[in-house]
Amino acid sequence: MTAKKNGASPDKRRKYDAAFKAEALRLAEESRSTQAAARELGINPKLLYRWQQEQVVAEVGSVEVARDPEVRALRAANKRLTQELDILKKALVIFGQPTS
């Protein structure tokens, strides 16, 4: 029987608090790639994907609804339109200012 060199027990798992999970989900949402966000945070991408799925299930109420292709398409469209609205609001602030 050989011992691990890093000193960590094989049955010990890292625990992440709610604040870390929330920040990771925010970063993944703002990032172009969930995998890139996971690399930046130093966590397994599968873990971040699982947290995203849990978040969607919590928002919609069931796994079946969360996996429904129509619901996924509507959520993607909603996200895109929200981003477009934010861009338009910023443009309004920039170009809506009277020049002196």
N, CA, C and O atoms as a Tinker XYZ file with bonds, in Angstrom:
   400  protein
     1  N      0.840000   -1.176000    0.000000    73     2
     2  CA     0.000000    0.000000    0.000000    64     1     3
     3  C      0.882000    1.235000    0.000000    63     2     4     5
     4  O      1.790000    1.361000    0.821000    81     3
     5  N      0.606000    2.154000   -0.935000    73     3     6
     6  CA     1.421000    3.362000   -1.019000    64     5     7
     7  C      0.613000    4.575000   -0.601000    63     6     8     9
     8  O     -0.598000    4.635000   -0.816000    81     7
     9  N      1.280000    5.519000   -0.014000    73     7    10
    10  CA     0.629000    6.753000    0.435000    64     9    11
    11  C      0.743000    7.808000   -0.662000    63    10    12    13
    12  O      1.684000    7.799000   -1.454000    81    11
    13  N     -0.209000    8.695000   -0.693000    73    11    14
    14  CA    -0.144000    9.793000   -1.657000    64    13    15
    15  C      0.946000   10.755000   -1.246000    63    14    16    17
    16  O      1.144000   11.012000   -0.059000    81    15
    17  N      1.656000   11.289000   -2.233000    73    15    18
    18  CA     2.767000   12.187000   -1.947000    64    17    19
    19  C      2.309000   13.569000   -1.524000    63    18    20    21
    20  O      3.023000   14.245000   -0.783000    81    19
    21  N      1.128000   14.017000   -1.973000    73    19    22
    22  CA     0.694000   15.366000   -1.652000    64    21    23
    23  C      0.105000   15.477000   -0.247000    63    22    24    25
    24  O     -0.204000   16.579000    0.208000    81    23
    25  N     -0.047000   14.382000    0.424000    73    23    26
    26  CA    -0.512000   14.394000    1.797000    64    25    27
    27  C     -2.023000   14.444000    1.948000    63    26    28    29
    28  O     -2.530000   14.328000    3.064000    81    27
    29  N     -2.747000   14.613000    0.867000    73    27    30
    30  CA    -4.199000   14.680000    0.944000    64    29    31
    31  C     -4.783000   13.274000    0.960000    63    30    32    33
    32  O     -4.327000   12.386000    0.241000    81    31
    33  N     -5.769000   13.097000    1.770000    73    31    34
    34  CA    -6.461000   11.822000    1.846000    64    33    35
    35  C     -7.356000   11.667000    0.619000    63    34    36    37
    36  O     -7.986000   12.639000    0.203000    81    35
    37  N     -7.429000   10.466000    0.024000    73    35    38
    38  CA    -8.223000   10.291000   -1.187000    64    37    39
    39  C     -9.717000   10.494000   -0.963000    63    38    40    41
    40  O    -10.438000   10.782000   -1.919000    81    39
    41  N    -10.206000   10.352000    0.268000    73    39    42
    42  CA   -11.625000   10.504000    0.522000    64    41    43
    43  C    -12.018000   11.935000    0.905000    63    42    44    45
    44  O    -13.194000   12.201000    1.151000    81    43
    45  N    -11.063000   12.847000    0.959000    73    43    46
    46  CA   -11.357000   14.243000    1.291000    64    45    47
    47  C    -11.684000   15.006000    0.018000    63    46    48    49
    48  O    -10.947000   14.950000   -0.966000    81    47
    49  N    -12.787000   15.710000    0.055000    73    47    50
    50  CA   -13.184000   16.543000   -1.079000    64    49    51
    51  C    -13.191000   17.993000   -0.635000    63    50    52    53
    52  O    -13.477000   18.309000    0.520000    81    51
    53  N    -12.869000   18.862000   -1.576000    73    51    54
    54  CA   -12.915000   20.281000   -1.265000    64    53    55
    55  C    -14.355000   20.714000   -1.128000    63    54    56    57
    56  O    -15.218000   20.282000   -1.892000    81    55
    57  N    -14.610000   21.555000   -0.169000    73    55    58
    58  CA   -15.950000   22.107000    0.045000    64    57    59
    59  C    -15.928000   23.562000   -0.405000    63    58    60    61
    60  O    -15.001000   24.306000   -0.084000    81    59
    61  N    -16.935000   23.955000   -1.135000    73    59    62
    62  CA   -17.045000   25.325000   -1.606000    64    61    63
    63  C    -18.264000   25.968000   -0.955000    63    62    64    65
    64  O    -19.348000   25.387000   -0.930000    81    63
    65  N    -18.071000   27.171000   -0.432000    73    63    66
    66  CA   -19.191000   27.849000    0.210000    64    65    67
    67  C    -20.090000   28.505000   -0.844000    63    66    68    69
    68  O    -19.743000   28.572000   -2.023000    81    67
    69  N    -21.237000   28.978000   -0.396000    73    67    70
    70  CA   -22.226000   29.556000   -1.302000    64    69    71
    71  C    -21.684000   30.795000   -2.009000    63    70    72    73
    72  O    -22.010000   31.032000   -3.172000    81    71
    73  N    -20.872000   31.576000   -1.333000    73    71    74
    74  CA   -20.320000   32.791000   -1.936000    64    73    75
    75  C    -19.400000   32.432000   -3.109000    63    74    76    77
    76  O    -19.444000   33.086000   -4.151000    81    75
    77  N    -18.567000   31.395000   -2.946000    73    75    78
    78  CA   -17.683000   30.968000   -4.022000    64    77    79
    79  C    -18.497000   30.453000   -5.206000    63    78    80    81
    80  O    -18.198000   30.773000   -6.356000    81    79
    81  N    -19.525000   29.655000   -4.922000    73    79    82
    82  CA   -20.366000   29.120000   -5.994000    64    81    83
    83  C    -21.057000   30.251000   -6.755000    63    82    84    85
    84  O    -21.116000   30.231000   -7.984000    81    83
    85  N    -21.577000   31.233000   -6.023000    73    83    86
    86  CA   -22.260000   32.354000   -6.664000    64    85    87
    87  C    -21.294000   33.144000   -7.549000    63    86    88    89
    88  O    -21.645000   33.530000   -8.664000    81    87
    89  N    -20.095000   33.381000   -7.059000    73    87    90
    90  CA   -19.098000   34.099000   -7.844000    64    89    91
    91  C    -18.674000   33.282000   -9.064000    63    90    92    93
    92  O    -18.478000   33.839000  -10.144000    81    91
    93  N    -18.533000   31.975000   -8.900000    73    91    94
    94  CA   -18.164000   31.107000  -10.022000    64    93    95
    95  C    -19.254000   31.116000  -11.089000    63    94    96    97
    96  O    -18.953000   31.170000  -12.282000    81    95
    97  N    -20.517000   31.063000  -10.669000    73    95    98
    98  CA   -21.623000   31.097000  -11.619000    64    97    99
    99  C    -21.703000   32.443000  -12.329000    63    98   100   101
   100  O    -22.011000   32.494000  -13.520000    81    99
   101  N    -21.432000   33.525000  -11.620000    73    99   102
   102  CA   -21.426000   34.851000  -12.230000    64   101   103
   103  C    -20.318000   34.954000  -13.270000    63   102   104   105
   104  O    -20.528000   35.462000  -14.371000    81   103
   105  N    -19.141000   34.467000  -12.905000    73   103   106
   106  CA   -18.006000   34.500000  -13.823000    64   105   107
   107  C    -18.279000   33.647000  -15.062000    63   106   108   109
   108  O    -17.954000   34.051000  -16.179000    81   107
   109  N    -18.868000   32.483000  -14.869000    73   107   110
   110  CA   -19.186000   31.608000  -15.998000    64   109   111
   111  C    -20.225000   32.251000  -16.908000    63   110   112   113
   112  O    -20.168000   32.092000  -18.128000    81   111
   113  N    -21.170000   32.973000  -16.325000    73   111   114
   114  CA   -22.208000   33.631000  -17.124000    64   113   115
   115  C    -21.613000   34.771000  -17.950000    63   114   116   117
   116  O    -22.012000   34.986000  -19.095000    81   115
   117  N    -20.661000   35.498000  -17.370000    73   115   118
   118  CA   -20.043000   36.623000  -18.074000    64   117   119
   119  C    -18.971000   36.167000  -19.062000    63   118   120   121
   120  O    -18.633000   36.888000  -20.000000    81   119
   121  N    -18.448000   34.980000  -18.846000    73   119   122
   122  CA   -17.373000   34.469000  -19.688000    64   121   123
   123  C    -17.938000   33.900000  -20.981000    63   122   124   125
   124  O    -19.112000   33.538000  -21.058000    81   123
   125  N    -17.085000   33.829000  -21.989000    73   123   126
   126  CA   -17.498000   33.224000  -23.254000    64   125   127
   127  C    -17.550000   31.709000  -23.126000    63   126   128   129
   128  O    -18.251000   31.046000  -23.891000    81   127
   129  N    -16.815000   31.156000  -22.166000    73   127   130
   130  CA   -16.698000   29.712000  -22.048000    64   129   131
   131  C    -16.740000   29.293000  -20.584000    63   130   132   133
   132  O    -16.017000   29.835000  -19.748000    81   131
   133  N    -17.588000   28.331000  -20.292000    73   131   134
   134  CA   -17.648000   27.811000  -18.935000    64   133   135
   135  C    -16.339000   27.115000  -18.580000    63   134   136   137
   136  O    -15.884000   27.191000  -17.439000    81   135
   137  N    -15.737000   26.442000  -19.549000    73   135   138
   138  CA   -14.467000   25.768000  -19.289000    64   137   139
   139  C    -13.372000   26.766000  -18.961000    63   138   140   141
   140  O    -12.550000   26.515000  -18.079000    81   139
   141  N    -13.349000   27.891000  -19.656000    73   139   142
   142  CA   -12.342000   28.917000  -19.377000    64   141   143
   143  C    -12.540000   29.487000  -17.973000    63   142   144   145
   144  O    -11.572000   29.733000  -17.253000    81   143
   145  N    -13.796000   29.693000  -17.593000    73   143   146
   146  CA   -14.087000   30.198000  -16.249000    64   145   147
   147  C    -13.631000   29.182000  -15.199000    63   146   148   149
   148  O    -13.073000   29.562000  -14.170000    81   147
   149  N    -13.865000   27.904000  -15.454000    73   147   150
   150  CA   -13.451000   26.863000  -14.515000    64   149   151
   151  C    -11.929000   26.823000  -14.377000    63   150   152   153
   152  O    -11.402000   26.685000  -13.274000    81   151
   153  N    -11.228000   26.945000  -15.512000    73   151   154
   154  CA    -9.758000   26.977000  -15.457000    64   153   155
   155  C     -9.269000   28.161000  -14.639000    63   154   156   157
   156  O     -8.342000   28.037000  -13.837000    81   155
   157  N     -9.904000   29.312000  -14.851000    73   155   158
   158  CA    -9.504000   30.513000  -14.127000    64   157   159
   159  C     -9.707000   30.348000  -12.624000    63   158   160   161
   160  O     -8.926000   30.862000  -11.823000    81   159
   161  N    -10.765000   29.625000  -12.248000    73   159   162
   162  CA   -11.054000   29.410000  -10.834000    64   161   163
   163  C    -10.296000   28.213000  -10.248000    63   162   164   165
   164  O    -10.245000   28.037000   -9.031000    81   163
   165  N     -9.722000   27.410000  -11.110000    73   163   166
   166  CA    -8.989000   26.238000  -10.646000    64   165   167
   167  C     -9.889000   25.100000  -10.201000    63   166   168   169
   168  O     -9.537000   24.337000   -9.301000    81   167
   169  N    -11.058000   24.986000  -10.837000    73   167   170
   170  CA   -11.972000   23.903000  -10.501000    64   169   171
   171  C    -12.265000   23.087000  -11.758000    63   170   172   173
   172  O    -12.004000   23.531000  -12.876000    81   171
   173  N    -12.802000   21.906000  -11.560000    73   171   174
   174  CA   -13.152000   21.021000  -12.666000    64   173   175
   175  C    -14.351000   21.601000  -13.420000    63   174   176   177
   176  O    -15.342000   21.978000  -12.794000    81   175
   177  N    -14.279000   21.679000  -14.752000    73   175   178
   178  CA   -15.417000   22.202000  -15.515000    64   177   179
   179  C    -16.716000   21.438000  -15.274000    63   178   180   181
   180  O    -17.797000   22.026000  -15.303000    81   179
   181  N    -16.614000   20.136000  -15.037000    73   179   182
   182  CA   -17.821000   19.347000  -14.785000    64   181   183
   183  C    -18.540000   19.834000  -13.528000    63   182   184   185
   184  O    -19.769000   19.828000  -13.465000    81   183
   185  N    -17.762000   20.256000  -12.530000    73   183   186
   186  CA   -18.351000   20.774000  -11.304000    64   185   187
   187  C    -19.110000   22.069000  -11.585000    63   186   188   189
   188  O    -20.218000   22.267000  -11.085000    81   187
   189  N    -18.516000   22.937000  -12.377000    73   187   190
   190  CA   -19.168000   24.199000  -12.713000    64   189   191
   191  C    -20.424000   23.956000  -13.551000    63   190   192   193
   192  O    -21.438000   24.626000  -13.350000    81   191
   193  N    -20.368000   23.005000  -14.487000    73   191   194
   194  CA   -21.560000   22.658000  -15.263000    64   193   195
   195  C    -22.666000   22.137000  -14.336000    63   194   196   197
   196  O    -23.839000   22.462000  -14.519000    81   195
   197  N    -22.289000   21.335000  -13.353000    73   195   198
   198  CA   -23.269000   20.800000  -12.413000    64   197   199
   199  C    -23.905000   21.923000  -11.603000    63   198   200   201
   200  O    -25.116000   21.912000  -11.380000    81   199
   201  N    -23.106000   22.891000  -11.161000    73   199   202
   202  CA   -23.650000   24.032000  -10.420000    64   201   203
   203  C    -24.609000   24.837000  -11.292000    63   202   204   205
   204  O    -25.638000   25.313000  -10.814000    81   203
   205  N    -24.266000   24.988000  -12.580000    73   203   206
   206  CA   -25.152000   25.711000  -13.496000    64   205   207
   207  C    -26.479000   24.975000  -13.646000    63   206   208   209
   208  O    -27.541000   25.596000  -13.643000    81   207
   209  N    -26.418000   23.662000  -13.776000    73   207   210
   210  CA   -27.646000   22.869000  -13.912000    64   209   211
   211  C    -28.494000   22.971000  -12.656000    63   210   212   213
   212  O    -29.716000   23.096000  -12.736000    81   211
   213  N    -27.847000   22.919000  -11.488000    73   211   214
   214  CA   -28.574000   23.048000  -10.227000    64   213   215
   215  C    -29.243000   24.416000  -10.124000    63   214   216   217
   216  O    -30.354000   24.528000   -9.606000    81   215
   217  N    -28.573000   25.450000  -10.613000    73   215   218
   218  CA   -29.141000   26.792000  -10.585000    64   217   219
   219  C    -30.375000   26.872000  -11.480000    63   218   220   221
   220  O    -31.387000   27.456000  -11.092000    81   219
   221  N    -30.295000   26.292000  -12.668000    73   219   222
   222  CA   -31.433000   26.304000  -13.588000    64   221   223
   223  C    -32.599000   25.536000  -12.989000    63   222   224   225
   224  O    -33.739000   25.997000  -13.054000    81   223
   225  N    -32.335000   24.378000  -12.409000    73   223   226
   226  CA   -33.396000   23.570000  -11.797000    64   225   227
   227  C    -34.042000   24.347000  -10.654000    63   226   228   229
   228  O    -35.262000   24.308000  -10.491000    81   227
   229  N    -33.236000   25.052000   -9.862000    73   227   230
   230  CA   -33.783000   25.844000   -8.760000    64   229   231
   231  C    -34.664000   26.977000   -9.279000    63   230   232   233
   232  O    -35.663000   27.327000   -8.650000    81   231
   233  N    -34.298000   27.547000  -10.415000    73   231   234
   234  CA   -35.068000   28.658000  -10.974000    64   233   235
   235  C    -36.390000   28.200000  -11.577000    63   234   236   237
   236  O    -37.411000   28.863000  -11.391000    81   235
   237  N    -36.392000   27.082000  -12.296000    73   235   238
   238  CA   -37.602000   26.652000  -12.996000    64   237   239
   239  C    -38.418000   25.634000  -12.219000    63   238   240   241
   240  O    -39.600000   25.448000  -12.510000    81   239
   241  N    -37.826000   24.979000  -11.252000    73   239   242
   242  CA   -38.600000   24.105000  -10.383000    64   241   243
   243  C    -38.499000   22.618000  -10.635000    63   242   244   245
   244  O    -38.827000   21.835000   -9.745000    81   243
   245  N    -38.056000   22.187000  -11.822000    73   243   246
   246  CA   -37.926000   20.750000  -12.047000    64   245   247
   247  C    -36.862000   20.461000  -13.101000    63   246   248   249
   248  O    -36.552000   21.303000  -13.943000    81   247
   249  N    -36.318000   19.266000  -13.034000    73   247   250
   250  CA   -35.279000   18.853000  -13.972000    64   249   251
   251  C    -35.852000   18.727000  -15.378000    63   250   252   253
   252  O    -35.185000   19.077000  -16.352000    81   251
   253  N    -37.092000   18.226000  -15.495000    73   251   254
   254  CA   -37.692000   18.032000  -16.810000    64   253   255
   255  C    -37.854000   19.359000  -17.541000    63   254   256   257
   256  O    -37.554000   19.462000  -18.731000    81   255
   257  N    -38.330000   20.372000  -16.823000    73   255   258
   258  CA   -38.506000   21.686000  -17.439000    64   257   259
   259  C    -37.149000   22.282000  -17.807000    63   258   260   261
   260  O    -37.008000   22.896000  -18.865000    81   259
   261  N    -36.150000   22.103000  -16.940000    73   259   262
   262  CA   -34.817000   22.656000  -17.189000    64   261   263
   263  C    -34.181000   22.044000  -18.430000    63   262   264   265
   264  O    -33.416000   22.714000  -19.123000    81   263
   265  N    -34.484000   20.793000  -18.718000    73   263   266
   266  CA   -33.883000   20.108000  -19.874000    64   265   267
   267  C    -34.707000   20.249000  -21.148000    63   266   268   269
   268  O    -34.268000   19.818000  -22.214000    81   267
   269  N    -35.886000   20.841000  -21.057000    73   267   270
   270  CA   -36.749000   21.024000  -22.221000    64   269   271
   271  C    -36.064000   21.948000  -23.223000    63   270   272   273
   272  O    -35.673000   23.058000  -22.862000    81   271
   273  N    -35.908000   21.507000  -24.487000    73   271   274
   274  CA   -35.212000   22.326000  -25.485000    64   273   275
   275  C    -35.863000   23.694000  -25.708000    63   274   276   277
   276  O    -35.167000   24.683000  -25.936000    81   275
   277  N    -37.182000   23.748000  -25.642000    73   275   278
   278  CA   -37.861000   25.024000  -25.838000    64   277   279
   279  C    -37.522000   25.995000  -24.703000    63   278   280   281
   280  O    -37.298000   27.182000  -24.943000    81   279
   281  N    -37.486000   25.495000  -23.488000    73   279   282
   282  CA   -37.142000   26.335000  -22.343000    64   281   283
   283  C    -35.700000   26.821000  -22.474000    63   282   284   285
   284  O    -35.401000   27.982000  -22.192000    81   283
   285  N    -34.821000   25.937000  -22.898000    73   283   286
   286  CA   -33.415000   26.323000  -23.077000    64   285   287
   287  C    -33.276000   27.396000  -24.144000    63   286   288   289
   288  O    -32.517000   28.350000  -23.976000    81   287
   289  N    -34.009000   27.240000  -25.241000    73   287   290
   290  CA   -33.949000   28.232000  -26.317000    64   289   291
   291  C    -34.492000   29.584000  -25.853000    63   290   292   293
   292  O    -33.933000   30.631000  -26.179000    81   291
   293  N    -35.573000   29.551000  -25.098000    73   291   294
   294  CA   -36.151000   30.793000  -24.585000    64   293   295
   295  C    -35.219000   31.475000  -23.590000    63   294   296   297
   296  O    -35.101000   32.700000  -23.591000    81   295
   297  N    -34.560000   30.697000  -22.748000    73   295   298
   298  CA   -33.605000   31.271000  -21.793000    64   297   299
   299  C    -32.433000   31.910000  -22.532000    63   298   300   301
   300  O    -31.970000   32.982000  -22.142000    81   299
   301  N    -31.946000   31.263000  -23.597000    73   299   302
   302  CA   -30.844000   31.817000  -24.379000    64   301   303
   303  C    -31.275000   33.118000  -25.065000    63   302   304   305
   304  O    -30.519000   34.089000  -25.090000    81   303
   305  N    -32.481000   33.131000  -25.615000    73   303   306
   306  CA   -32.985000   34.344000  -26.261000    64   305   307
   307  C    -33.153000   35.467000  -25.243000    63   306   308   309
   308  O    -32.835000   36.623000  -25.524000    81   307
   309  N    -33.650000   35.124000  -24.069000    73   307   310
   310  CA   -33.825000   36.111000  -23.009000    64   309   311
   311  C    -32.474000   36.703000  -22.599000    63   310   312   313
   312  O    -32.359000   37.912000  -22.398000    81   311
   313  N    -31.474000   35.867000  -22.478000    73   311   314
   314  CA   -30.139000   36.333000  -22.103000    64   313   315
   315  C    -29.587000   37.270000  -23.173000    63   314   316   317
   316  O    -29.033000   38.323000  -22.858000    81   315
   317  N    -29.738000   36.883000  -24.436000    73   315   318
   318  CA   -29.243000   37.712000  -25.538000    64   317   319
   319  C    -29.944000   39.062000  -25.565000    63   318   320   321
   320  O    -29.295000   40.093000  -25.736000    81   319
   321  N    -31.263000   39.066000  -25.398000    73   319   322
   322  CA   -32.023000   40.316000  -25.420000    64   321   323
   323  C    -31.679000   41.204000  -24.227000    63   322   324   325
   324  O    -31.648000   42.428000  -24.353000    81   323
   325  N    -31.424000   40.602000  -23.087000    73   323   326
   326  CA   -31.012000   41.368000  -21.910000    64   325   327
   327  C    -29.673000   42.042000  -22.163000    63   326   328   329
   328  O    -29.479000   43.200000  -21.794000    81   327
   329  N    -28.747000   41.322000  -22.792000    73   327   330
   330  CA   -27.448000   41.908000  -23.116000    64   329   331
   331  C    -27.600000   43.050000  -24.111000    63   330   332   333
   332  O    -26.950000   44.086000  -23.973000    81   331
   333  N    -28.461000   42.867000  -25.120000    73   331   334
   334  CA   -28.696000   43.924000  -26.100000    64   333   335
   335  C    -29.297000   45.157000  -25.438000    63   334   336   337
   336  O    -28.926000   46.284000  -25.768000    81   335
   337  N    -30.220000   44.951000  -24.510000    73   335   338
   338  CA   -30.838000   46.061000  -23.792000    64   337   339
   339  C    -29.802000   46.825000  -22.971000    63   338   340   341
   340  O    -29.818000   48.055000  -22.940000    81   339
   341  N    -28.905000   46.104000  -22.311000    73   339   342
   342  CA   -27.845000   46.752000  -21.546000    64   341   343
   343  C    -26.949000   47.602000  -22.447000    63   342   344   345
   344  O    -26.563000   48.711000  -22.079000    81   343
   345  N    -26.623000   47.078000  -23.625000    73   343   346
   346  CA   -25.791000   47.828000  -24.577000    64   345   347
   347  C    -26.511000   49.090000  -25.035000    63   346   348   349
   348  O    -25.908000   50.160000  -25.109000    81   347
   349  N    -27.796000   48.966000  -25.340000    73   347   350
   350  CA   -28.567000   50.131000  -25.778000    64   349   351
   351  C    -28.689000   51.178000  -24.676000    63   350   352   353
   352  O    -28.645000   52.376000  -24.954000    81   351
   353  N    -28.840000   50.744000  -23.444000    73   351   354
   354  CA   -28.906000   51.693000  -22.321000    64   353   355
   355  C    -27.595000   52.462000  -22.197000    63   354   356   357
   356  O    -27.598000   53.673000  -21.975000    81   355
   357  N    -26.475000   51.755000  -22.339000    73   355   358
   358  CA   -25.170000   52.421000  -22.262000    64   357   359
   359  C    -24.996000   53.398000  -23.416000    63   358   360   361
   360  O    -24.469000   54.494000  -23.228000    81   359
   361  N    -25.433000   53.008000  -24.609000    73   359   362
   362  CA   -25.328000   53.894000  -25.771000    64   361   363
   363  C    -26.186000   55.136000  -25.573000    63   362   364   365
   364  O    -25.785000   56.233000  -25.962000    81   363
   365  N    -27.348000   54.976000  -24.980000    73   363   366
   366  CA   -28.222000   56.109000  -24.722000    64   365   367
   367  C    -27.561000   57.098000  -23.775000    63   366   368   369
   368  O    -27.665000   58.310000  -23.966000    81   367
   369  N    -26.894000   56.593000  -22.774000    73   367   370
   370  CA   -26.190000   57.457000  -21.830000    64   369   371
   371  C    -25.055000   58.182000  -22.534000    63   370   372   373
   372  O    -24.854000   59.377000  -22.322000    81   371
   373  N    -24.311000   57.467000  -23.371000    73   371   374
   374  CA   -23.153000   58.064000  -24.049000    64   373   375
   375  C    -23.597000   59.079000  -25.097000    63   374   376   377
   376  O    -23.087000   60.199000  -25.120000    81   375
   377  N    -24.535000   58.709000  -25.962000    73   375   378
   378  CA   -24.905000   59.555000  -27.071000    64   377   379
   379  C    -26.073000   60.493000  -26.745000    63   378   380   381
   380  O    -26.368000   61.408000  -27.514000    81   379
   381  N    -26.715000   60.274000  -25.643000    73   379   382
   382  CA   -27.842000   61.122000  -25.259000    64   381   383
   383  C    -27.429000   62.389000  -24.528000    63   382   384   385
   384  O    -28.260000   63.264000  -24.284000    81   383
   385  N    -26.154000   62.495000  -24.177000    73   383   386
   386  CA   -25.661000   63.675000  -23.475000    64   385   387
   387  C    -25.555000   64.843000  -24.443000    63   386   388   389
   388  O    -24.984000   64.695000  -25.523000    81   387
   389  N    -26.093000   66.001000  -24.078000    73   387   390
   390  CA   -25.940000   67.166000  -24.941000    64   389   391
   391  C    -24.481000   67.628000  -24.939000    63   390   392   393
   392  O    -23.810000   67.604000  -23.907000    81   391
   393  N    -24.011000   68.042000  -26.098000    73   391   394
   394  CA   -22.629000   68.525000  -26.201000    64   393   395
   395  C    -22.573000   69.991000  -25.820000    63   394   396   397
   396  O    -23.517000   70.740000  -26.068000    81   395
   397  N    -21.459000   70.404000  -25.212000    73   395   398
   398  CA   -21.343000   71.796000  -24.790000    64   397   399
   399  C    -20.645000   72.622000  -25.827000    63   398   400
   400  O    -20.460000   73.824000  -25.637000    81   399
